Amino acid sequence: MPKVKPLGNTEIESKRRDNMMGGEVEKWIRVIGIPKHELCRHMDIGLSTLNFRLQNPGEFRVQELRVIADLAGIDVSQLVT
């Protein structure tokens, strides 16, 4: 019977992917150069929601990521790497 890796590493990998995605989103928000409260108006969300989603990037909606990508002039896939 083949040996199976323990599932404990998947949580670490998931956390690492979230951190990378959150960093990418924050980087492009800085590149855009508009204040967060104005970005929230474009995204139709509140500032506390934006801050929550930056802490938990898996919670971003595609529509919200599209707004950031459109303002930055990049493809949405660059935010989700």
C-alpha positions in Angstrom: 0.0 0.0 0.0 1.4 3.5 -0.9 2.3 6.0 1.8 0.1 9.1 2.0 1.3 12.5 3.1 -0.5 13.9 6.2 -3.1 16.6 5.4 -1.6 19.0 7.9 0.5 20.8 5.3 -2.6 21.9 3.2 -3.5 24.5 5.9 -0.1 26.0 5.7 -0.2 26.1 1.9 -3.6 27.7 2.0 -2.4 30.4 4.4 0.6 31.1 2.2 -1.5 31.4 -0.9 -3.9 33.9 0.9 -0.9 35.9 2.1 0.5 36.1 -1.4 -2.8 37.1 -2.9 -3.4 39.7 -0.2 0.0 41.2 -0.9 -0.6 41.4 -4.7 -4.0 43.1 -4.1 -2.4 45.6 -1.7 0.5 46.2 -4.0 -1.8 47.1 -6.9 -4.0 49.3 -4.6 -0.7 51.3 -3.8 0.2 51.4 -7.5 -3.3 52.8 -8.4 -2.6 55.6 -5.9 -6.2 56.4 -4.9 -7.3 56.5 -1.3 -9.0 53.4 0.1 -12.2 55.2 0.8 -12.4 56.3 -2.8 -11.6 52.8 -4.0 -14.4 51.5 -1.8 -16.8 53.8 -3.6 -15.7 52.3 -6.9 -16.2 48.8 -5.5 -19.5 49.6 -3.8 -18.3 48.3 -0.4 -17.5 49.8 2.9 -14.0 50.6 4.2 -14.3 47.9 6.9 -15.3 45.4 4.3 -12.2 46.2 2.2 -10.0 45.9 5.3 -11.6 42.5 6.1 -11.1 41.2 2.6 -7.4 42.4 2.6 -6.9 40.3 5.7 -8.9 37.4 4.2 -8.3 37.6 0.4 -10.2 34.5 -0.4 -13.4 36.5 0.5 -12.9 38.9 -2.4 -15.7 38.8 -5.0 -14.7 38.7 -8.7 -16.5 41.9 -9.3 -14.4 43.7 -6.7 -11.1 42.3 -8.1 -12.2 43.4 -11.6 -12.5 47.0 -10.3 -9.0 46.9 -8.9 -7.6 45.3 -12.1 -9.4 47.8 -14.4 -8.1 50.8 -12.4 -4.6 49.3 -12.5 -4.8 48.4 -16.1 -3.9 44.7 -15.5 -5.6 41.4 -16.0 -7.6 40.0 -13.0 -5.4 36.8 -13.1 -2.4 38.9 -11.9 -4.3 39.5 -8.6 -5.1 35.9 -8.0 -1.7 34.4 -8.4 
